Every structure is written in structure tokens, then in C-alpha cells.
């Protein structure tokens, strides 16, 4: 195989292959006119149950479990493989055209848009005064791990996940490079969790909710079918933490929202009321 020599000027190849080639492009903005639906609750979520989407639905369900009635929400499905994130309404909400995106209409005269999953977690945690510490040192620890996830997950998703699972051709160098980094990240988490019950310390916080959908799923062998390849069973403290969080009822509910694949009992494509969970098919 001859080595690749980059051209003097990069050109977009629309037929570059790969699972997500049809929705990736080097320009931003809307491709079509499409208004966003709006439900009855102040919080309107537009998302899909990818790891980034699950972060937010888990937090919302945890807030409701604590008794925060104001956290009731409508969750609208955004099928990204169909390019729904490039509709004009969604682009107005998130110019970056990525899920999840939130519209807070608590003040109807001044609705607040929030995009990027970490920003949404922090916004909601502060709005309801839950799952983020107020003591300066504890808060700094929580936010440090929250932003660790923001910077680290692209190596797991767009890096390792893409080249290992989705790229049209497999090449040793990118898979080896990103596998090494993902294992380093898992080691960081494992050492942290060897000494603490949760990521930020003794309390369950938005740091756990941000990290768990990615690294918890990886530890449990649910991401990219890469468990054996990465030997995830060796990260015993991450596994303990991942299973502990997976047992939380609010987490189990949050994982189902905006999900359209897997066991029918785990799929709630849209969520507009807590009673919607009662309508799911029985577990297989």
C-alpha cells in the first residue's frame, strides 16, 4: 500500500465512504426548512439516545426523581442519520448541528437555548440546585471531571470508535493510536474510582452523568463491540462504578428516552410525560 500524500489544497470528497459520510460536510448551516415541534412543558429537549443524548435525559430523570417538578420535559427525536439536525429550526437552536439541544421556555418572553451536552448538564444542575456541589473545592473537582469528559470523549468516539467500527477500511495506525489513548483514559478513571465512590468524590454528580454513558458503556462491553479488544474487564473499579450507576431507576429511564434501536422495551422515541414509560413493550 502506497503512503498517502496530502494534496496542496484539501478537497471535499462526498463519496468518502463510512457510516456517517452522508451527513458529514465541511460547512455549517441548514440544508432545509423544518420548524421544531414544541410540547407542553417549559423544557424542550431535541436529541437522540447516543451517549451525549443520554447524559441529559438521565439528569432530567434524576431531577424528577428528587421531586423537582419543574424538570418535566418534552423529548423530541432528532434522527441524525437522516440529517434532521440540519433543519432550520434545529440549526437556530444549535448552530453546530449536534444533539442534544435544549430550549428552556420557563420565561416565555425570554426562552433560553442551551447546546453542547456539558453546558446543558451544568445549566440544569444550577437551575435546580442539584448534582453539582456549591462548596468551591468540591465544585472545582466536579467541573474538572465534567470538562475532562468533554475533551476526552472525542478520542473514544470520533477517534477510536470511528476507525475501529465505522471507517470503510481498517488501518493499523489510527486504530492503534486511539486504542492506546482510550486505554489510558480508562486507566485514569480506574485509578480515580479506586479511591472514590464516584467520579468527583463521595457524591453522585453531573460528572458521573457525563462520563457514564461513554465510559460506563465501554466498561460493560456495550460500545463498539470492543470490550475484548480493549480488555475492559481489567478496569475493575470502572466496572464497579458503571454497574452501580446502571442500577439507578432514573438512569434506566433516561437511557430509554429518544432510543430507536435494541430491545423494544428499551425504546421510548419521544417522551412527553412520565406515564410514557408505562406504555413500553414488555422486556424481552
VOPAGU-2260 file (C-alpha; in pm, 1 decimal, decimal comma):
REM VOPAGU-2260
SITE   aa  ch    i         X         Y         Z
SITE  UNK   A    0       0,0       0,0       0,0
SITE  UNK   A    1     149,7     331,5    -105,9
SITE  UNK   A    2     164,2     607,9     156,0
SITE  UNK   A    3     -86,2     890,9     136,8
SITE  UNK   A    4      49,6    1230,5      39,4
SITE  UNK   A    5    -183,9    1517,4     133,6
SITE  UNK   A    6    -265,1    1746,8    -159,1
SITE  UNK   A    7    -166,7    2111,1    -150,3
SITE  UNK   A    8    -533,8    2204,4    -102,1
SITE  UNK   A    9    -784,9    1971,3      61,8
SITE  UNK   A   10   -1099,0    1898,7    -139,1
SITE  UNK   A   11   -1424,5    1756,6      -4,6
SITE  UNK   A   12   -1488,5    1406,3    -137,1
SITE  UNK   A   13   -1861,1    1342,0     -95,6
SITE  UNK   A   14   -1811,1     970,9    -166,7
SITE  UNK   A   15   -1552,4     912,7     103,0
SITE  UNK   A   16   -1743,4     617,6     248,6
SITE  UNK   A   17   -1806,9     533,6     608,6
SITE  UNK   A   18   -2129,2     501,0     803,4
SITE  UNK   A   19   -2177,2     873,7     856,4
SITE  UNK   A   20   -2044,1    1002,3     524,2
SITE  UNK   A   21   -2386,3    1115,9     405,0
SITE  UNK   A   22   -2432,0    1358,0     694,7
SITE  UNK   A   23   -2077,0    1490,7     730,3
SITE  UNK   A   24   -1981,1    1805,7     543,7
SITE  UNK   A   25   -1726,2    2086,4     577,5
SITE  UNK   A   26   -1981,7    2367,3     602,4
SITE  UNK   A   27   -2237,4    2462,8     864,3
SITE  UNK   A   28   -2593,5    2583,8     840,1
SITE  UNK   A   29   -2933,5    2449,8     744,8
SITE  UNK   A   30   -2995,4    2227,2     444,0
SITE  UNK   A   31   -3373,8    2250,3     458,3
SITE  UNK   A   32   -3659,6    2435,1     623,3
SITE  UNK   A   33   -3802,5    2249,1     921,0
SITE  UNK   A   34   -3957,1    2402,9    1230,8
SITE  UNK   A   35   -3906,5    2229,6    1562,7
SITE  UNK   A   36   -4209,4    2089,4    1745,2
SITE  UNK   A   37   -4290,5    2236,2    2086,6
SITE  UNK   A   38   -4468,3    2048,8    2363,9
SITE  UNK   A   39   -4646,5    2146,2    2682,9
SITE  UNK   A   40   -4353,8    2161,5    2925,9
SITE  UNK   A   41   -4112,1    2451,5    2979,6
SITE  UNK   A   42   -3814,2    2227,5    2897,1
SITE  UNK   A   43   -3796,0    2115,1    2535,2
SITE  UNK   A   44   -3521,3    1864,8    2452,0
SITE  UNK   A   45   -3423,1    1772,3    2096,0
SITE  UNK   A   46   -3199,9    1469,7    2097,6
SITE  UNK   A   47   -3116,4    1106,4    2025,3
SITE  UNK   A   48   -3008,8     836,8    2271,4
SITE  UNK   A   49   -2643,0     841,9    2178,5
SITE  UNK   A   50   -2407,1     872,6    2477,5
SITE  UNK   A   51   -2421,7    1251,3    2452,7
SITE  UNK   A   52   -2800,2    1249,2    2445,5
SITE  UNK   A   53   -2829,9    1003,2    2734,0
SITE  UNK   A   54   -2636,5    1238,9    2962,4
SITE  UNK   A   55   -2919,1    1491,0    2956,2
SITE  UNK   A   56   -3216,4    1255,6    2982,5
SITE  UNK   A   57   -3050,1    1082,9    3277,8
SITE  UNK   A   58   -3010,8    1417,5    3455,9
SITE  UNK   A   59   -3369,3    1517,4    3383,7
SITE  UNK   A   60   -3499,9    1187,0    3516,3
SITE  UNK   A   61   -3277,2    1217,8    3824,2
SITE  UNK   A   62   -3411,2    1568,7    3889,0
SITE  UNK   A   63   -3766,9    1444,3    3861,5
SITE  UNK   A   64   -3685,6    1158,2    4099,1
SITE  UNK   A   65   -3570,8    1417,8    4352,0
SITE  UNK   A   66   -3907,4    1588,5    4328,3
SITE  UNK   A   67   -3818,6    1881,9    4100,3
SITE  UNK   A   68   -4149,8    1910,6    3916,6
SITE  UNK   A   69   -4009,6    2193,2    3704,4
SITE  UNK   A   70   -3778,5    1942,6    3536,1
SITE  UNK   A   71   -4068,5    1785,4    3346,1
SITE  UNK   A   72   -3977,7    1786,8    2980,4
SITE  UNK   A   73   -4073,1    1700,8    2626,2
SITE  UNK   A   74   -3806,7    1495,2    2448,5
SITE  UNK   A   75   -3827,1    1511,8    2069,3
SITE  UNK   A   76   -3643,4    1266,3    1847,0
SITE  UNK   A   77   -3374,0    1404,2    1615,5
SITE  UNK   A   78   -3274,7    1121,3    1375,0
SITE  UNK   A   79   -2925,9    1240,9    1289,0
SITE  UNK   A   80   -2860,1     974,3    1025,0
SITE  UNK   A   81   -3144,4    1129,2     826,4
SITE  UNK   A   82   -2991,2    1476,4     856,9
SITE  UNK   A   83   -3263,3    1612,9    1087,5
SITE  UNK   A   84   -3000,7    1818,1    1273,1
SITE  UNK   A   85   -2964,9    2034,7     962,3
SITE  UNK   A   86   -3323,7    2155,1     965,9
SITE  UNK   A   87   -3359,4    2531,3    1002,1
SITE  UNK   A   88   -3528,3    2509,1    1341,3
SITE  UNK   A   89   -3260,2    2288,6    1489,9
SITE  UNK   A   90   -2978,0    2499,1    1345,3
SITE  UNK   A   91   -3135,3    2806,8    1503,9
SITE  UNK   A   92   -3123,7    2624,5    1837,4
SITE  UNK   A   93   -2774,4    2484,1    1786,9
SITE  UNK   A   94   -2561,5    2641,4    1511,9
SITE  UNK   A   95   -2323,1    2345,5    1547,3
SITE  UNK   A   96   -2595,3    2098,7    1437,7
SITE  UNK   A   97   -2520,1    1839,4    1704,4
SITE  UNK   A   98   -2752,0    1674,4    1953,8
SITE  UNK   A   99   -2857,6    1732,9    2224,4
SITE  UNK   A  100   -3006,5    2080,9    2229,1
SITE  UNK   A  101   -3236,8    2229,7    2491,2
SITE  UNK   A  102   -3485,7    2515,1    2488,0
SITE  UNK   A  103   -3594,5    2643,3    2828,6
SITE  UNK   A  104   -3925,9    2826,5    2792,5
SITE  UNK   A  105   -3978,9    2882,0    3163,8
SITE  UNK   A  106   -3986,3    3253,3    3081,0
SITE  UNK   A  107   -4198,5    3252,1    2766,8
SITE  UNK   A  108   -4089,5    3606,3    2681,9
SITE  UNK   A  109   -3719,5    3516,1    2702,4
SITE  UNK   A  110   -3660,0    3150,0    2617,9
SITE  UNK   A  111   -3306,7    3023,4    2674,0
SITE  UNK   A  112   -3129,2    2795,7    2428,9
SITE  UNK   A  113   -2852,2    2567,3    2551,2
SITE  UNK   A  114   -2638,4    2344,1    2332,7
SITE  UNK   A  115   -2344,0    2110,2    2399,5
SITE  UNK   A  116   -2420,2    1831,2    2644,2
SITE  UNK   A  117   -2183,4    1954,5    2914,3
SITE  UNK   A  118   -2334,0    2302,2    2903,7
SITE  UNK   A  119   -2684,5    2156,5    2930,6
SITE  UNK   A  120   -2585,2    1944,7    3232,3
SITE  UNK   A  121   -2436,1    2243,3    3410,2
SITE  UNK   A  122   -2728,1    2471,2    3319,8
SITE  UNK   A  123   -2987,3    2228,2    3455,2
SITE  UNK   A  124   -2786,5    2137,8    3765,6
SITE  UNK   A  125   -2752,8    2503,9    3854,8
SITE  UNK   A  126   -3113,5    2583,3    3765,5
SITE  UNK   A  127   -3241,8    2320,6    4008,7
SITE  UNK   A  128   -2958,6    2331,7    4261,6
SITE  UNK   A  129   -2880,8    1962,8    4240,4
SITE  UNK   A  130   -2598,7    1727,1    4137,9
SITE  UNK   A  131   -2332,9    1998,6    4132,7
SITE  UNK   A  132   -2153,4    2096,4    4455,2
SITE  UNK   A  133   -2162,4    2451,9    4584,5
SITE  UNK   A  134   -1852,3    2435,2    4805,6
SITE  UNK   A  135   -1571,7    2582,9    4589,9
SITE  UNK   A  136   -1327,5    2294,4    4614,7
SITE  UNK   A  137   -1588,5    2025,1    4552,5
SITE  UNK   A  138   -1738,7    2228,5    4269,7
SITE  UNK   A  139   -1397,1    2267,2    4105,3
SITE  UNK   A  140   -1340,7    1890,9    4126,7
SITE  UNK   A  141   -1680,7    1818,2    3971,7
SITE  UNK   A  142   -1634,5    2066,8    3688,5
SITE  UNK   A  143   -1281,0    1945,7    3621,8
SITE  UNK   A  144   -1411,7    1594,8    3558,4
SITE  UNK   A  145   -1708,6    1726,7    3360,1
SITE  UNK   A  146   -1473,9    1909,4    3124,6
SITE  UNK   A  147   -1236,0    1611,5    3123,9
SITE  UNK   A  148   -1517,2    1420,2    2959,5
SITE  UNK   A  149   -1579,3    1695,2    2706,1
SITE  UNK   A  150   -1216,3    1682,1    2597,4
SITE  UNK   A  151   -1164,5    1306,2    2625,3
SITE  UNK   A  152   -1472,7    1151,8    2464,3
SITE  UNK   A  153   -1386,8    1265,4    2109,6
SITE  UNK   A  154   -1083,8    1036,2    2127,4
SITE  UNK   A  155   -1316,8     749,3    2220,2
SITE  UNK   A  156   -1598,8     834,0    1977,8
SITE  UNK   A  157   -1470,7    1015,2    1670,8
SITE  UNK   A  158   -1125,6     862,8    1714,3
SITE  UNK   A  159   -1131,2     501,4    1826,8
SITE  UNK   A  160   -1498,0     438,4    1751,9
SITE  UNK   A  161   -1475,0     575,2    1400,2
SITE  UNK   A  162   -1162,7     392,1    1290,2
SITE  UNK   A  163   -1242,3      67,0    1474,5
SITE  UNK   A  164   -1612,6      37,1    1396,5
SITE  UNK   A  165   -1723,9     275,7    1121,6
SITE  UNK   A  166   -1440,1     357,6     881,6
SITE  UNK   A  167   -1481,9     194,6     537,3
SITE  UNK   A  168   -1131,5      49,6     566,3
SITE  UNK   A  169    -933,1     -62,8     870,9
SITE  UNK   A  170    -583,7      72,6     917,8
SITE  UNK   A  171    -344,8     -22,8    1194,7
SITE  UNK   A  172    -202,5     318,2    1279,5
SITE  UNK   A  173    -523,0     511,4    1368,2
SITE  UNK   A  174    -677,4     213,7    1549,3
SITE  UNK   A  175    -358,4     154,2    1746,3
SITE  UNK   A  176    -316,7     522,7    1825,8
SITE  UNK   A  177    -670,3     574,3    1953,4
SITE  UNK   A  178    -688,9     237,1    2131,6
SITE  UNK   A  179    -380,6     339,8    2328,2
SITE  UNK   A  180    -541,3     671,4    2426,1
SITE  UNK   A  181    -873,5     513,4    2524,7
SITE  UNK   A  182    -695,8     261,7    2745,4
SITE  UNK   A  183    -500,9     546,4    2905,7
SITE  UNK   A  184    -829,1     727,3    2976,2
SITE  UNK   A  185    -980,1     413,3    3127,3
SITE  UNK   A  186    -673,5     382,7    3348,1
SITE  UNK   A  187    -720,8     743,4    3463,1
SITE  UNK   A  188   -1079,6     664,2    3561,9
SITE  UNK   A  189    -992,4     331,4    3721,0
SITE  UNK   A  190    -730,2     487,1    3946,4
SITE  UNK   A  191    -968,7     766,0    4042,6
SITE  UNK   A  192   -1251,3     524,7    4121,5
SITE  UNK   A  193   -1020,9     300,1    4323,2
SITE  UNK   A  194   -1019,6     578,0    4583,7
SITE  UNK   A  195   -1363,5     735,6    4543,4
SITE  UNK   A  196   -1719,6     606,3    4517,9
SITE  UNK   A  197   -1799,4     848,0    4236,3
SITE  UNK   A  198   -1600,2    1047,9    3987,0
SITE  UNK   A  199   -1597,0    1377,1    4178,9
SITE  UNK   A  200   -1571,8    1217,5    4521,9
SITE  UNK   A  201   -1827,5    1071,6    4760,3
SITE  UNK   A  202   -2134,0    1219,3    4588,1
SITE  UNK   A  203   -2306,6    1136,1    4260,5
SITE  UNK   A  204   -2287,4    1441,4    4032,3
SITE  UNK   A  205   -2318,6    1560,0    3675,2
SITE  UNK   A  206   -1959,1    1443,3    3627,9
SITE  UNK   A  207   -2080,9    1084,0    3662,7
SITE  UNK   A  208   -2375,1    1152,7    3431,4
SITE  UNK   A  209   -2140,6    1292,4    3167,1
SITE  UNK   A  210   -1881,9    1014,6    3184,1
SITE  UNK   A  211   -2102,7     709,4    3240,0
SITE  UNK   A  212   -2281,6     693,3    2900,0
SITE  UNK   A  213   -1943,8     674,2    2724,6
SITE  UNK   A  214   -1701,3     501,5    2957,7
SITE  UNK   A  215   -1955,7     306,3    3159,0
SITE  UNK   A  216   -2094,3     159,6    2838,2
SITE  UNK   A  217   -1741,9      77,8    2723,6
SITE  UNK   A  218   -1662,1     -92,2    3053,9
SITE  UNK   A  219   -1977,8    -302,1    3026,9
SITE  UNK   A  220   -1891,1    -409,9    2671,0
SITE  UNK   A  221   -2177,7    -212,3    2515,8
SITE  UNK   A  222   -1978,2      25,4    2297,0
SITE  UNK   A  223   -1842,3     -62,5    1950,6
SITE  UNK   A  224   -1826,8    -433,1    2048,1
SITE  UNK   A  225   -1472,6    -352,5    2157,9
SITE  UNK   A  226   -1473,9    -496,5    2508,5
SITE  UNK   A  227   -1245,7    -789,6    2436,8
SITE  UNK   A  228   -1021,8    -586,2    2205,7
SITE  UNK   A  229    -960,3    -326,6    2477,8
SITE  UNK   A  230    -971,8    -578,9    2765,9
SITE  UNK   A  231   -1218,4    -359,2    2951,7
SITE  UNK   A  232   -1273,9    -625,0    3221,9
SITE  UNK   A  233    -935,7    -530,6    3367,4
SITE  UNK   A  234   -1068,2    -189,8    3478,7
SITE  UNK   A  235   -1241,7    -333,1    3782,1
SITE  UNK   A  236   -1312,9      -4,7    3959,1
SITE  UNK   A  237   -1471,4     144,5    3647,7
SITE  UNK   A  238   -1683,7    -169,7    3619,3
SITE  UNK   A  239   -1799,0    -138,6    3980,6
SITE  UNK   A  240   -1896,5     223,6    3926,1
SITE  UNK   A  241   -2059,1     155,1    3588,1
SITE  UNK   A  242   -2279,0    -118,9    3731,6
SITE  UNK   A  243   -2369,3      87,5    4037,8
SITE  UNK   A  244   -2496,4     372,4    3821,0
SITE  UNK   A  245   -2671,7     135,8    3579,7
SITE  UNK   A  246   -2889,7      14,9    3868,0
SITE  UNK   A  247   -3033,8     360,4    3936,5
SITE  UNK   A  248   -3401,1     374,3    3826,2
SITE  UNK   A  249   -3363,9     726,0    3684,6
SITE  UNK   A  250   -3065,5     614,4    3477,4
SITE  UNK   A  251   -3261,3     319,0    3345,0
SITE  UNK   A  252   -3540,9     553,2    3240,0
SITE  UNK   A  253   -3306,1     811,0    3092,0
SITE  UNK   A  254   -3136,5     552,1    2870,5
SITE  UNK   A  255   -3467,6     471,7    2704,0
SITE  UNK   A  256   -3561,8     824,2    2600,9
SITE  UNK   A  257   -3509,4     905,9    2229,8
SITE  UNK   A  258   -3389,9     549,4    2171,0
SITE  UNK   A  259   -3493,8     376,3    1847,9
SITE  UNK   A  260   -3285,2      58,8    1848,1
SITE  UNK   A  261   -3234,2    -254,5    2056,1
SITE  UNK   A  262   -3493,7    -429,1    2270,8
SITE  UNK   A  263   -3837,6    -268,4    2209,8
SITE  UNK   A  264   -3875,6    -245,9    2587,6
SITE  UNK   A  265   -3579,4      -8,2    2592,8
SITE  UNK   A  266   -3713,5     226,8    2324,3
SITE  UNK   A  267   -3904,0     546,2    2400,0
SITE  UNK   A  268   -3851,8     752,3    2082,4
SITE  UNK   A  269   -4031,3    1054,1    2230,1
SITE  UNK   A  270   -4113,3    1136,2    2588,9
SITE  UNK   A  271   -4380,1    1390,2    2686,4
SITE  UNK   A  272   -4495,6    1260,5    3023,8
SITE  UNK   A  273   -4367,5    1026,2    3292,3
SITE  UNK   A  274   -4651,4     789,0    3209,2
SITE  UNK   A  275   -4498,5     729,6    2864,5
SITE  UNK   A  276   -4264,9     474,5    3023,4
SITE  UNK   A  277   -4567,4     265,5    3119,7
SITE  UNK   A  278   -4654,8     224,8    2751,4
SITE  UNK   A  279   -4332,2      46,0    2658,4
SITE  UNK   A  280   -4338,6    -311,3    2535,6
SITE  UNK   A  281   -4264,7    -577,5    2798,8
SITE  UNK   A  282   -3898,0    -666,0    2834,2
SITE  UNK   A  283   -3782,9    -948,8    2611,8
